[in-house]
Amino acid sequence: MPPPAGAGWAPSPGLRTFLLVFLGLDAGLTGLLSLFGTLGEVQNISQGATQDPNFVTGIILWVVFVALFGLAVLAIVGVARRSPWARWVALADGIVLSLTCLGLVLGIPIIIAAARAPLARPASSTVS
C-alpha cells in the first residue's frame, strides 16, 4: 500500500493574488470607515460637542479604524513587493481584522491565504 499523499500546507501559486484581492477589500472597507469617522469627528468638533460623554468613544473608534486601514495598506505593499516581512504583517492584519464584528468574513480568508501563499521572490532564471 503506497503512503498517503502529503497533507496540503504547501504554497499554492494562486493564493498571492487571492490575498491581494482580500487585502484590497479590507483596505477599501476600513478606508471608508476611517473616512466616515473622520467626517463625523470633524462635525462633532465643529459643533462644539467635545463635552459630550460619547466624544471620547468616537475618537477611540476612529483611531482603531485608521490603524486597521494603515495595517491593511502596509500588508498590501509588503505582499505586492514580496518583502520578507509581508507574511507576518498580513497575518497580523487578518487576526486584528477578525476581532471586529464583520471582520471575520475578510479576516479568516486573509489568515489562511497569508499562511499558504508563496510570498518569496521567485528564483531568477539567469544562468551564470
C-alpha positions in Angstrom: 0.0 0.0 0.0 1.5 3.4 -1.0 1.9 6.1 1.6 -0.7 8.8 1.7 -0.1 12.0 -0.2 1.4 14.8 1.8 -1.0 17.0 3.8 -1.6 20.2 1.9 0.1 23.1 3.5 2.5 23.6 0.6 2.5 27.0 -1.0 -0.2 27.5 -3.6 0.6 29.8 -6.6 -2.8 31.5 -6.9 -3.1 32.4 -3.3 -0.9 35.5 -3.6 -3.4 37.1 -5.9 -6.3 36.0 -3.7 -4.5 37.5 -0.7 -4.0 40.8 -2.6 -7.7 40.9 -3.5 -8.9 40.3 0.1 -6.4 42.8 1.4 -7.7 45.3 -1.1 -11.3 44.7 0.1 -10.0 45.1 3.7 -8.3 48.4 2.8 -11.4 49.6 1.0 -13.7 48.8 3.9 -11.5 50.2 6.6 -10.6 53.2 4.5 -14.3 54.1 4.1 -14.9 53.6 7.8 -11.9 55.8 8.5 -13.2 58.5 6.2 -16.7 58.5 7.6 -15.2 58.5 11.1 -13.0 61.5 10.2 -16.0 63.4 8.8 -18.1 62.6 11.9 -15.5 63.7 14.3 -14.8 66.9 12.4 -18.5 67.6 12.5 -18.6 66.9 16.3 -15.7 69.2 16.9 -17.1 72.0 14.7 -20.4 71.8 16.7 -18.6 72.0 20.0 -19.7 68.5 21.1 -16.4 67.9 22.8 -18.2 67.9 26.2 -20.4 65.0 25.2 -19.5 61.8 27.2 -19.6 59.8 23.9 -17.0 62.0 22.3 -14.0 60.0 23.6 -15.6 56.8 22.4 -16.0 58.1 18.9 -12.3 59.2 18.9 -11.2 55.8 20.0 -13.3 54.0 17.4 -11.9 56.4 14.7 -8.3 55.7 15.8 -9.0 51.9 15.6 -10.3 52.1 12.1 -7.4 54.4 11.0 -4.9 51.8 12.5 -6.7 48.9 10.7 -6.5 50.9 7.4 -2.8 51.5 7.9 -2.1 47.9 8.7 -4.0 46.8 5.5 -2.1 49.2 3.3 1.2 48.1 4.8 0.2 44.4 4.2 -0.7 45.2 0.5 2.6 46.9 0.0 4.5 44.1 1.6 2.7 41.3 -0.4 3.0 43.2 -3.6 6.7 43.8 -3.2 7.2 40.2 -1.9 9.0 41.6 1.2 10.3 39.1 3.8 8.0 40.6 6.5 4.9 40.6 4.3 3.5 37.2 5.7 3.7 38.4 9.3 2.0 41.7 8.6 -0.7 40.1 6.5 -1.3 37.5 9.3 -1.4 40.4 11.9 -3.9 42.2 9.7 -6.1 39.2 9.4 -6.0 38.5 13.1 -6.8 42.1 14.1 -9.5 42.4 11.5 -11.1 39.2 12.8 -11.6 40.9 16.2 -14.2 43.2 14.6 -17.8 42.0 14.1 -17.8 42.0 10.3 -14.1 41.4 10.0 -14.3 37.6 10.3 -15.7 37.5 6.8 -12.5 39.0 5.5 -10.1 38.1 8.3 -10.3 34.3 8.0 -9.5 34.2 4.3 -6.6 36.6 4.8 -5.2 34.5 7.6 -5.4 31.3 5.5 -4.0 32.9 2.4 -1.2 34.6 4.2 -0.2 31.3 5.8 -0.1 29.4 2.5 0.7 32.0 -0.2 4.2 31.9 -1.8 5.4 35.3 -0.9 9.2 34.8 -1.5 10.7 36.2 -4.7 10.8 33.6 -7.5 14.2 32.2 -8.3 15.9 34.0 -11.1 16.2 32.1 -14.4 19.5 33.6 -15.4 22.4 31.2 -15.9 25.8 32.4 -14.7 
